[in-house]
Amino acid sequence: MASDLSATEPNDITKPDVSPVDRPSLPALPAQRKTRLRFVFIYGVLALALGAAVAGVVIYAGDVVHPGPAWSSWKPSGGGLGAAKQIAAHVSKQYHLPSGEQLVDVLAKPPSVSPSDQQIPIHYLAVRGKKQSGDQVVAVNNADTVQYSLCGLGDSCSIATGKPSVQRGTLVRREILELALYTFRYVGGVKNVIAFMPPTPGSTPKYAVYLNRDELSQQLHTPITKTLNTKTPLPNTISRKDQQTVDAATESRVYSFGLSQAQNGDAVLVLAPLPA
């Protein structure tokens, strides 16, 4: 029986070949390749965006943990003329004579002049040129210009009691520079500061200092203690550093002034350079 069964098995049936065969991969169709490249590009952009966001968070966190130095230890609240009046009050209290008397009082106003007890708003500054440079006309208004009047304490607008001196004049210009720096730093939109210097006793004001924000941009980006000494000096104790800083910023910006009128009737403050 065994032989019969074995004889009936078909001899032409072979077992399938199931050994692994390396089959070549089919080339991607053009549409599939475009889709794959599109996804690669999108994922790359997302990865870059994520990296930039992480870097920004790290930088922001670093700034929060290690903030830069403050520009000043004091600053006014609010803005506009109110802030300028706070600056005038704060700065003027720092300046004294050897007697302890305050050097000058400081009044913050919109740009204006007061001849014969009349308040006349100033609409233009006419800055006379030096040597070959031409005249400069600057339109001013209450939003972009602050005026400071430096006067002696009391009813008189002359400098505080005592004999005028070069050192005292330098100290007045230092105070004007400090007023301007605080104003440009903290009163938004202000581009110009006009400061009328106090006259000698028995005379009327003759000189004004005109400062522009752009000319002090470097000082506005570094703490004020880098520009002026922390301790306000007396007239006879101004350091060499302060002397050089004040002269560089204000000496060429002192003008004699007068009042004129434009064709339309607007008041023009005429600033003429001092003779060399």
Secondary structure, DSSP 8 states (H G I E B T S, - for coil): -HHHHHHTS-SS------S----------HHHHHHHHHHHHHHHHHHHHHHHHHHHHHHHHHHHHS----S-S---SS-HHHHHHHHHHHHHTT-B-TTS-BS-EEEEESSEE-GGG--EEEEEEEE---TTS--EEEE--TTTEEEEEEE-SSS--S--SS---HHHHHHHHHHHHHHHHHHHHHSTT--EEEEE----TTS---EEEEEEGGGGHHHHTS-HHHHS-SS---GGG--HHHHHHHHHHHGGGEEEEEEEE-TTS-EEEEEEE---
